[in-house]
Every structure is written in structure tokens, then in C-alpha cells.
Amino acid sequence: MKEPTLLLLKRRVWIWTLIFVGALTLLYLFKGILLPFIVGTFVAYLLNPTVTKLETFNIPRILSTTFMILLFFIAIGGLLFFTIPFLKQELLFLAQHLPNYGERLYQTTLPLIEQFNDIIPVKDFNQLKTTASAYFGDMLSWGFKAVASVLTNTLALANLLSLVVLTPVIAFYLLRDWPRFTSILIGLLPLEHTETIKNQANLINQTLANYVRGQALVSLSLALYYSIGLKITGLDFAFTVGIATGLLAFIPYFGFLLGATVAFGLSLTQFNDWTSIGWIAAVFALGQGLESYLLTPKFVGERIGLHPVWIIFALLAGGVLFGFLGIIMAMPIAAALSVIVRFTLKKYYASDFYQGAASQKHKLASSKK
């Protein structure tokens, strides 16, 4: 490689590194106000294919944008209108019966505890029970105080209001001008690498769209299955546990483990026979089988190239760095990085650095023919 070319390459690497570091710094500094913009961008991204399709029927983009934005947020509002009272009733019922659940759980596990009498005296278990009850009460008190502080916190209320008020406005303008924004971004690309970057961007878009569409179908299917299955077993809070288990399925194995833990804990306080608990175990075993061998291969598949470990790491890293905002941004960034890594590895395997002297001799022999 000639010296000027090497210097030009180093300069480009430094420029893109500075741009990347600067963008991350700005995101971190302004993370407190970015939530409505990120959510608005995500909504516009989801609705853009439909609006573009409506344009093929000679419907003006501003009309199709207005219609889709109204339809989307009316649907979200209607969903919240029906679910929030239900969740409120469930939580109130849980708060009223929580002491009884704790006592019944202790009585259920008492035979198991008594088996350890030779190791730990009964009086120590009684002391442990008293201590645990006290700490449990403190935890509940702390939890209610934390919720109250969030509801009365000015910044939290401001963020909530900005999310509710600004997100539809931001989504509308982004969706209306989406083609113009993409044209501007394409125009900023280096002419020499425009096609390559566009191809990789299309792959990122395809990977992210396949994952979001497929995982949404998986989560909704699992939420419906667990809700109906747990309701048939007679478990209290079956719908709440089932919906939460299904919706959290976008984190591999996390939704299943959390839902199973909560369901088994409730079943120990509610049922006196192991048969009922066995039916709940069967519901979760069948659900895990459906998710692993039917729903995920059918709706998500391996073609998206996002390994479960990579998904878990991306979500955890996003949550640690940027909180809830980071969780929202995790999957788009993970999809982009997975495509970039595959492209980089492809270039690396084709390079002289990887293939060594044998590749150079082969190229030299081919040029002489």
C-alpha cells in the first residue's frame, strides 16, 4: 500500500472514530430529553412502509401520514384505556391478599423446613420468619415510597408528559418527511462508498425489521397462550402473569424464567395439592417448547443473525448506559453492529493480511495469465 493511501486511510479512520465518539457523548449528555425523539423515530420507522405503500395508490403522503399516526396512537390509547384499570384492580387485589399469601407460603413450606430441625433449631426458624417478615414489610414500604416519589417527582412527570405530548408530533413530522431525510443522509455519504454503505444499511434495515416483526408475533402468541393456559389451571393473576411472560419474551429466557418463578410462587400459596402445581409446570414446559421449536424458528428464524447471547448483552448494556432509553435503542444498535461485524469479517477474510503470501502469489499468477 502506498504511503499517501495509508495516510488517507488513517485520516478516515480517525474522522469516523471522532464522529462515533462525539455521537455517543451527545447521546449521553442529552439522554434525559431524548426519549420522545427516540420513540417518535421508532414509530415513524414502523409506519413508513405502510405510508409508502399507500402512496402507490396516489394518496398524498401527508394524508396517509395523518391517518396512520392517528390510527396508531388511537390504538395505543385504547389499549391503555382497557388495560390500566385491569392492572390497577389486579395490583389492589395483590396488595390486599399479600399477607395471606406470605402466611400460606410459610405453611406450605413448613414441612420442608422441619426436615432441617437436626441442623437448625426450630427457634432459629421462627426468628428467621420474624426477621424475613420485617424485612419484607420494609421492602414493601420502600417500594410504595419509590412509586410515590416517581409520581410526585417533577422531572419524572415532565418526561412522562413530554413522551405523551411530543411523541405523536415528532413521529408525524419524521414520517411525513422520511424520504427527504433519507435523501439528505444518502447525499452526505462519501461518493466512493455510497453503494456499499447503502447495501449495508439495507441489510441492517432488513435484519431489524425481521427481528421486530417476528419477535412481536412471538411475544403476542406467548402472551395469549400463557394467559389462557394459566387461567385454565385456576391460578390467581393468570392474565397478568401470562401477559408479562409473553411480552418479556423478547429477552431470551428472561420472560420464561420470571413468569415461571412468579407462577410457582403463587401456586404454592394458592393450591394445597401437587397436581395443580404440576399442571402449571406443564403449561410452562409446553410454552417453552412452543417458543423454542415452533414460534421462534417460524417467525424469527436464524436468518436475522442475532444470537440470543448478543441480544441479552445488548439489552443489559443499553440499560446500564442509558436506562430505559438504552433498552429501546439496544436492538437497532445490535442489528447495525451485527451487520457491520459480518461485513468487516468478510473483508478481513478476503484481505492479504489474512490470506498471507499465498494470496499474493495467486493474484500475481492470475495477472500473468
C-alpha angles and dihedrals in degrees: 000000000000119000097244090050091050091050091049091051092050090049091052092048091052092047094051091044091054091047091050094047091046092051092050091048092052091048091052094046094048099034090116093067102030100084098089090045094049093046091045091051091049092051091049090049091052095047098040096086091053093047090048089051091051089053089063087065090059093256110147112249094235091056094047090046092051092047095049094045092050092046093048098049094040088055091048091046092049091050092051091045091060100035102046095062089046093051091045091054092047093050092048090051090049092050091051095049099036095100090050090049091052093050093046091048089053092049091048094051094040094093089054091047092051090060088070095055091111091058102035122025119240092243089060089053090051090050089048090052092050092047093047091049091051093049090045090054090049090050092051091047091049091048094052091046090050091051091047092049091051092050092049096039110111095212092049091050090047091052091048093049092046090051092051097041104033102038096070091046094048092044091051096052094042092049093046093051098033095118091049092050092049091049090052092049092048089050090056093057120104106265092227093058102029096110093045093050091045091052092050091046089053090051090050090050092048093048093048094044092049092049097046094044094044097042091048090056091047093049094047092047092050093045090054093045097048093044093053094038095050091043090055090054089055096241117163114246089017094153094047093048093043096049093045091049092051098044092048090053089096085080103068112249092344096098092046095048094045094046093046092049093050093043094050091046091053092044092055090055095043108038129055096195130068092223093073091047088049091055090054089050089051091052092054094042091052091044092053089049092050091049096047102039106026118015102038096043091046101043103025108017129173094281094088091067096220109134116210091239090053091050093050092048092048093051094046093046092048091049093049095047102038107008117221089350089057092052090055092048095043100085098047090049092045091051091049094048093048091055092045092049092050091048092048092049091049090054091044094053090050094048127103089235090065099036095042129194094338091065092050092050091049092051091047091050091048092051092053093055 
